[in-house]
Amino acid sequence: MSHTKFPSLDPAAHLARVRARAPLVHNITNLVAMNTMANVLLAIGASPAMVHAREEAAEFTAIADALTVNIGTLSPHWVDAMIEAAEAARLTGKPWVLDPVAVGATAYRRETGARLLERLPTVIRGNASEIIALEARGARGAGGRGVDSSDPAEAAEQAAIGLARRLGCVVAVTGEVDLVTDGRHLTYVHGGHPLMPRVTTLGCSLTGVVAAFLVGAEDPFEATVAALACYAAAGELAGEAARGPGSFAVAFLDALHALDGDTLRGRLRLEMTDAT
């Protein structure tokens, strides 16, 4: 698949930058995801922190290199911390990634998602139903069945492009095939493995990897594509060794840790075009 439209895109170079820099990623994530997310970030070469108290979340954002906000397990105190941390990231110019888990499911999630969008995330990473719900601007019942997507990534193509253009951000829609757009460019990332959705919070953990790849990157769109390409390659490698979800989870961490530039380039499968 062609790289001619984006000759500067080299995911292996982005991976090398992450490992050389070991960025500190501040994650306000859900209760289920914390352990997996920390291990995934360590495996890729970043440094994770889970700081969610309102009293210190904004202050810690100013110390960290990047922020992620995941709305999977909401409570009022955590929502306050998310808003203040996202505002701190905006004011200090730190990249931050929004993971709008099940954002269309309840009024509380729709309200929280809208408040976070006002803080202008650098990247939004979600499944197709979540992106459709966000672009629907709070329409009740728009997209999703709890945390699961009821739509393939390509079904959210126009919603993702519209959201990216409206907010001036990058939108990554993950599924069997991933989609990334900044409103001008559009890339489909192939790879991964069918066992990935059978291991809880691997998607949440990808949000942290995207944040790590944003640190020091000149182009958030290219950095996001690179992060998803690394994840897809590691998923393929893990699937070749795994016998089921349990062994896949271990093999995936090992594959992320062992992933090198040559292996990544050999497994890279991108479809790249202009957004219309």
C-alpha positions in Angstrom: 0.0 0.0 0.0 1.3 3.4 -1.0 3.2 5.9 1.1 3.6 8.3 -1.8 1.2 11.0 -0.5 2.9 11.1 2.9 6.7 10.4 2.2 7.6 11.7 5.7 5.6 9.1 7.5 7.9 6.6 9.1 6.3 4.9 12.1 9.7 3.3 13.0 11.2 6.7 13.5 8.4 7.7 15.8 8.9 4.5 17.8 12.6 5.2 18.1 11.8 8.7 19.4 9.4 7.4 22.0 12.1 5.0 23.3 14.8 7.6 23.3 12.7 10.1 25.2 10.6 7.8 27.5 7.9 10.4 27.9 5.9 10.7 31.1 2.3 10.1 30.3 -0.3 11.2 32.9 -3.4 8.9 32.6 -6.7 9.7 34.2 -8.2 6.4 33.2 -10.8 3.9 34.3 -10.5 1.5 37.2 -10.4 -1.5 34.9 -7.6 -0.2 32.7 -4.9 1.1 35.1 -2.7 -2.0 35.4 -2.9 -3.0 31.7 -2.3 0.6 30.6 0.8 1.0 32.8 2.2 -2.3 31.5 1.6 -1.4 27.9 3.2 2.0 28.3 6.2 0.5 29.9 6.5 -2.2 27.2 6.5 0.4 24.4 9.1 2.5 26.2 7.2 5.3 27.9 6.7 6.1 31.6 3.1 5.9 33.0 1.5 7.7 35.9 -2.0 7.4 37.2 -3.0 10.5 39.1 -6.7 11.2 39.4 -7.3 13.2 42.6 -8.7 16.6 41.8 -6.3 18.2 44.3 -3.3 17.3 42.2 -4.4 16.3 38.7 -3.9 19.7 37.1 -0.6 20.3 38.8 0.7 16.9 37.7 -0.4 17.6 34.1 2.0 20.5 34.0 4.9 18.1 35.1 4.0 15.3 32.7 4.8 15.3 28.9 1.3 14.3 27.9 -2.2 13.6 29.3 -4.9 11.0 28.6 -8.5 11.2 29.8 -10.7 8.1 29.8 -14.3 8.4 30.9 -14.9 4.7 31.4 -15.7 4.8 35.2 -17.0 8.3 36.0 -17.7 9.9 39.3 -18.1 13.6 40.1 -14.7 14.0 41.7 -13.0 12.3 38.8 -14.9 14.4 36.3 -13.7 17.5 38.0 -10.1 16.2 37.9 -10.5 15.4 34.2 -11.7 18.9 33.3 -9.0 20.6 35.3 -6.3 18.4 34.0 -7.5 18.9 30.4 -7.6 22.7 30.9 -4.1 22.6 32.3 -2.9 20.7 29.2 -4.5 23.2 27.0 -3.0 26.1 28.8 0.5 24.7 29.0 0.5 23.3 25.4 0.8 19.7 26.4 -0.7 17.1 24.1 -3.7 15.3 25.4 -5.9 12.4 24.2 -9.6 11.9 25.0 -11.0 8.4 25.2 -14.8 8.9 25.2 -15.8 5.4 26.5 -19.5 4.8 25.9 -20.0 8.5 25.6 -23.5 8.1 24.0 -24.8 5.7 26.7 -26.0 8.2 29.4 -26.7 11.9 29.8 -23.9 12.1 32.3 -21.4 10.7 29.8 -22.7 13.0 27.0 -22.4 16.1 29.3 -18.9 15.1 30.4 -17.8 14.4 26.8 -19.0 17.8 25.7 -17.2 19.6 28.5 -14.0 17.8 27.7 -14.3 18.6 24.0 -14.3 22.3 25.0 -10.7 21.8 26.2 -9.7 20.9 22.7 -8.0 17.5 22.8 -5.1 16.9 20.5 -6.4 13.5 19.6 -9.7 11.7 20.2 -9.4 7.9 20.2 -12.5 5.8 20.3 -14.5 3.1 18.6 -16.9 3.9 15.7 -20.0 4.2 17.9 -18.3 6.6 20.3 -17.0 8.9 17.5 -20.5 8.9 15.9 -22.0 9.8 19.3 -19.5 12.7 19.8 -20.2 14.1 16.4 -23.9 13.9 17.0 -23.3 16.5 19.8 -25.2 14.8 22.6 -28.0 13.3 20.6 -29.6 10.7 22.9 -28.9 7.1 21.8 -26.4 8.0 19.1 -24.0 5.2 18.7 -23.0 2.3 20.9 -24.0 -0.5 23.2 -22.2 0.3 26.5 -18.4 0.1 25.8 -18.9 -2.0 22.7 -19.1 -0.6 19.2 -22.1 -1.5 17.2 -20.4 -0.1 14.0 -17.2 -0.8 12.1 -14.6 1.9 11.9 -15.4 2.8 8.3 -19.0 3.6 9.4 -17.6 6.5 11.4 -15.5 8.0 8.5 -17.6 11.1 7.9 -18.3 11.6 11.6 -14.5 11.4 12.3 -13.7 13.9 9.5 -16.4 16.3 10.7 -15.2 16.1 14.3 -11.6 16.6 13.3 -12.5 19.7 11.2 -14.8 21.1 13.8 -12.2 20.9 16.7 -9.0 21.1 14.7 -7.8 17.8 16.1 -6.9 14.3 15.1 -9.6 11.5 15.4 -8.6 7.9 15.6 -11.4 5.3 15.1 -10.3 1.8 16.2 -11.8 -1.5 15.2 -10.9 -4.5 13.0 -9.4 -1.9 10.7 -8.4 1.5 12.3 -9.0 4.9 10.8 -7.1 8.1 11.4 -8.0 11.6 10.1 -7.1 15.2 10.8 -9.9 16.4 8.6 -7.5 16.8 5.6 -5.9 13.4 5.4 -7.3 9.9 6.0 -5.5 6.7 6.7 -6.7 3.2 7.3 -4.4 1.0 9.4 -4.6 -2.7 8.9 -3.3 -5.4 11.2 -4.0 -6.5 14.8 -5.6 -9.8 15.7 -9.2 -11.0 16.5 -8.2 -11.8 20.1 -7.5 -8.2 20.9 -11.1 -7.3 21.8 -11.1 -10.4 24.0 -8.5 -8.8 26.3 -10.1 -6.1 28.4 -8.7 -2.5 28.2 -6.3 -3.0 25.3 -8.1 -0.2 23.6 -7.9 2.0 26.6 -4.2 1.3 26.7 -3.7 2.3 23.1 -4.9 5.8 24.2 -1.8 6.0 26.3 0.5 4.9 23.5 -1.0 7.5 21.2 -0.2 10.2 23.9 3.4 8.9 24.2 3.8 9.2 20.4 2.6 12.7 20.4 5.4 13.9 22.7 8.0 15.7 20.6 6.2 14.9 17.3 5.9 17.6 14.6 2.6 16.3 13.2 0.0 14.8 15.5 -1.7 13.0 12.6 1.5 11.2 11.6 2.3 10.4 15.3 -1.2 8.9 15.8 -0.9 6.7 12.6 2.5 5.5 13.9 1.1 4.6 17.3 -1.7 2.6 15.8 0.7 0.9 13.3 2.9 -0.2 16.2 -0.2 -1.6 18.0 -1.4 -3.4 14.9 2.0 -5.0 14.3 2.3 -6.1 17.9 -1.2 -7.6 17.8 -0.3 -9.6 14.7 2.9 -10.9 16.4 1.1 -11.8 19.6 -1.6 -13.6 17.7 1.0 -15.9 16.1 2.1 -17.1 19.5 -1.1 -17.0 21.5 -3.5 -19.9 22.3 -6.3 -17.8 23.7 -7.0 -14.4 25.4 -4.8 -15.2 28.5 -1.6 -16.1 26.6 -2.4 -13.3 24.1 -2.2 -10.6 26.8 1.2 -11.8 27.8 2.4 -12.2 24.2 1.2 -8.7 23.3 3.3 -7.1 26.0 6.3 -9.1 24.9 5.6 -8.1 21.2 5.4 -4.4 22.0 8.6 -4.6 24.0 10.5 -6.5 21.2 9.1 -4.5 18.3 11.9 -3.0 16.2 12.0 -0.8 13.1 12.6 -3.5 10.6 9.7 -5.7 11.9 7.4 -2.7 12.0 8.2 -1.7 8.4 7.8 -5.3 7.3 4.3 -5.5 8.7 3.1 -2.0 7.9 -0.2 -1.9 5.9 -1.6 1.5 5.4 -4.2 2.9 3.0 -3.6 6.7 2.8 -5.7 9.3 0.9 -7.2 12.8 1.3 -10.3 13.3 3.3 -13.3 14.3 1.3 
